[in-house]
């Protein structure tokens, strides 16, 4: 039986798998065809789930191939792309040598004969087909562009009819493996030329205003409103009639975009215009419209890059092209009475070209004053000392003082979202435009939690909790479309606040955190704000179940339900659910659904669910498909059907181990592939509460970014919306000769200075690391520098002809592997030929670097059961000491009587009574190697005798200790130890008499936690580095307790002049000032 139909067919080509079939059969001695059939069928079934199944007609075999007919070309297109994506991920995940080629996919639309013998499908034949992309590389998904044909004029379709007969005679199947002959290639080329010529003819016939409308729609978009003139409205309608643009209804508004068939043509036209205007220096379109949006399209970017290189002035040299384009700005800026750069997009567009193509990124100390710089993305630009005096920077984008994002929250309407970060900044953004509405940094203390609420008057409230134990409650008011904060109330707790939450009715604000053993709450339903507490253990996360009940997760692994109104006499629930810290907790419940689900995630990598409608309560596992080391954050979608999970995936095969997984409660399964887009830990997730935008997920974390994830065509796609600048400094080191010091931090770089010069500009910056640098150390001879990184790597650097150069990356071998997690510490042995590294994989590794060309990895130490936070060699080289988040300190003998060295006996310092009660963050030996000092998060400092391995003394350090150091010189009746930590201070202690430890000096000046301290070799000064992005120098023996010198590394806009700046609001100006910008008006007034 034969039936002529007009359909779109997708054919999956298994024959093209012949190479893989042969490889499998040779390597594994198996019949590979059933294996492939089974897998391709799984991919087909999975892909069809993402499409309305009623729209495909038949799914069957044709030889070794699979064929599916669709009613609609769009469904075929989506299906073929989905199959391609799933097979590609499959081949990547198998990681087998034979999986070099992917399933091939062909597609065509037109008239087909579907052949049946009785009831079974036996194949099909093509009568006519349109625009098959006839030649494709193996592994590429190639799909007919059916919309192009259907949207063309009848005249052009007739031209196609003349051409397609050639195609129809030559082709009876649609199969990716078939090789095209010359006639088919000629057909394809002629078809494309017909389309291009037709579109060019249509475009040239447009009047001037119609062309301008096309430019505006293609470059910036256009919304239909009453401000459009009647002439413009008529021209828009004509463009719609000609099918050059499409009218769309979006969020109760009407907008216009280019039609798909016209879009590719427009991109070629606009590239041609840009190149011509730059080459001739006659700017028209570049003045009238912003090209920033179109530059982000990969195909446009690639084409424009090729065409720019053909400009005669470029001479095929990027640096010359960069100078040529920049000189256009400079020349016009200095040409009197020619306002070429005023009130237009010219300068902004030229800067975007320079930055997007890396033609020029360093504008340090440039004069960009008194011009308009509209819609410029300046986030990649170096702008130190740039003069923007009286310039207009409307809609331009700068780097933001956006630290590691600890918390994100939407307001109840979903119109705004707030972030709290590690720099102590609170930011409120418009969720649609991303406009920065509020920027607030009052106390420079890291913000761990933010929350929105509404009071009785339906006014927005914003609360946050900080590292310093402060809780702030503000009302948000608006005047002249500007938001501002008005303080309602505040709480001050002694230790850091990790969670703040509003009750559903907005009348109660609760907070909890470290060391409080209580949840504090504040009633805010009237002018009087009564306070109260609920007893619990250290709280890490909280959520309200209803207006009375709070669920909390604790650092001891317990989930607890507590009630504010104790008069209700309800029984509290308390159960150990996780092994280790409960990182996150989320609740979904609606009375009408009779569904009340509480979910928690922990550092144990587990996801637990409690159904609160069942009694007794019993936690159930939500099982992951792969091994997860930590669950960091979770969030429910507005309808409660999706749970988003930010986690660390141990089996990550993609870009990063930090992923977002989506769990479907209705299907009880994980949705699709993990979402990738974060390089660093994901700390916060939140879905938009807007019903019309419920598929919007916002995420943030340690990468100083805010990402938006949106569901489009059943696929979740992510985009980085906010990118901040931060450079917390983790480590500082000074060479033994006292001439050079170095630091490593959040900007992925190592900065080096001459100690005696100490300018804000480093002597040299090393940029090979691609992630945070956690530790730096000099060899005893000061000729080698070692660095440890977030990406598990260790680098050695050598001093060659006055410059530091990379020598070697330290890696493992088949017997002993290198670190597979963050490297927290690197330390040289006193002989300079051995190096110790410690990491978050709980391991200590010994490296023999006697031969720098062939460094050896030696058996290390693996007794710690949590992250190793600090390591140190004794000055005599006989001992190694290590400390960990597991609260243990190990003293390890170093066997130095043979080569290579090895680690010998080890001893655990302390017992249950005298050991630290929290992670031990830093350890150091005395200059004579006889004593050891340790500092921990229990705020204690401990002095140990090395030979007896006994505790000598414990004293209170008054803060969580991050770094300790012994003074290098033993003074008469004085032995000095320095400690630094979370309270931003550095303390000097005289421990000469262990029974009478004396605090002799406190250095104050850092604004955030002090991460690392080191004495100079002569002991006269101390160097410190901090999360406040500064390095400070202190006089040890002087009378002052303030720093004598400061180097700031966290201010990329240091010295940038924004006097008289226009186009940015007060919140944006404050953000620039936070990064070093100044209003230097006096200088310019004097120059007049």
JOTALIN-V960256 format. One record per run of one state. SS is the DSSP state (alpha for helix, beta for strand, coil for the rest). FROM is the first residue (numbers start at 1). LEN is the number of residues. If there is no record, write none. Layout:
[[SS;FROM;LEN] [SS;FROM;LEN]]
//
This chain:
[[coil;1;1] [beta;2;12] [coil;14;1] [alpha;15;14] [coil;29;3] [alpha;32;18] [coil;50;3] [alpha;53;3] [beta;56;7] [coil;63;2] [beta;65;6] [coil;71;2] [alpha;73;22] [coil;95;9] [beta;104;14] [coil;118;2] [beta;120;11] [coil;131;10] [beta;141;1] [coil;142;4] [alpha;146;5] [coil;151;3] [alpha;154;17] [coil;171;11] [alpha;182;23] [coil;205;3] [alpha;208;12] [coil;220;2] [beta;222;2] [coil;224;6] [alpha;230;12] [coil;242;3] [beta;245;6] [coil;251;2] [beta;253;6] [coil;259;1] [alpha;260;21] [coil;281;4] [alpha;285;4] [coil;289;3] [alpha;292;4] [coil;296;2] [alpha;298;11] [coil;309;3] [alpha;312;3] [coil;315;3] [alpha;318;16] [coil;334;12] [alpha;346;11] [coil;357;5] [beta;362;1] [coil;363;4] [beta;367;1] [coil;368;4] [beta;372;1] [coil;373;4] [beta;377;1] [coil;378;4] [beta;382;1] [coil;383;4] [beta;387;1] [coil;388;4] [beta;392;1] [coil;393;4] [beta;397;1] [coil;398;2] [beta;400;1] [coil;401;4] [beta;405;6] [coil;411;5] [beta;416;6] [coil;422;4] [beta;426;5] [coil;431;5] [beta;436;5] [coil;441;6] [beta;447;8] [coil;455;5] [beta;460;7] [coil;467;3] [beta;470;10] [coil;480;2] [beta;482;11] [coil;493;4] [beta;497;6] [coil;503;5] [beta;508;6] [coil;514;4] [beta;518;6] [coil;524;7] [beta;531;5] [coil;536;3] [beta;539;6] [coil;545;4] [beta;549;6] [coil;555;3] [beta;558;6] [coil;564;2] [alpha;566;3] [coil;569;4] [beta;573;4] [coil;577;5] [beta;582;9] [alpha;591;3] [coil;594;1] [beta;595;8] [coil;603;4] [beta;607;5] [coil;612;8] [beta;620;2] [coil;622;6] [beta;628;9] [coil;637;5] [beta;642;8] [coil;650;8] [beta;658;7] [coil;665;4] [beta;669;2] [coil;671;4] [beta;675;2] [coil;677;5] [beta;682;6] [coil;688;3] [alpha;691;3] [coil;694;2] [beta;696;6] [coil;702;3] [beta;705;8] [coil;713;2] [beta;715;10] [coil;725;4] [beta;729;6] [coil;735;5] [beta;740;6] [coil;746;4] [beta;750;5] [coil;755;9] [beta;764;3] [coil;767;6] [beta;773;6] [coil;779;5] [beta;784;6] [coil;790;4] [beta;794;7] [coil;801;2] [beta;803;8] [coil;811;12] [beta;823;6] [coil;829;5] [beta;834;6] [coil;840;4] [beta;844;5] [coil;849;3] [alpha;852;3] [coil;855;1] [beta;856;6] [coil;862;6] [beta;868;6] [coil;874;5] [beta;879;6] [coil;885;4] [beta;889;7] [coil;896;6] [beta;902;7] [coil;909;11] [beta;920;6] [coil;926;5] [beta;931;6] [coil;937;3] [beta;940;6] [coil;946;4] [beta;950;7] [coil;957;4] [beta;961;6] [coil;967;4] [beta;971;1] [coil;972;2] [beta;974;1] [coil;975;1] [beta;976;6] [coil;982;4] [beta;986;5] [coil;991;3] [alpha;994;3] [coil;997;1] [beta;998;6] [coil;1004;6] [beta;1010;6] [coil;1016;5] [beta;1021;6] [coil;1027;3] [beta;1030;6] [coil;1036;9] [beta;1045;4] [coil;1049;8] [beta;1057;1] [coil;1058;4] [beta;1062;1] [coil;1063;3] [alpha;1066;9] [coil;1075;3] [beta;1078;1] [coil;1079;2] [alpha;1081;7] [coil;1088;1]]
//
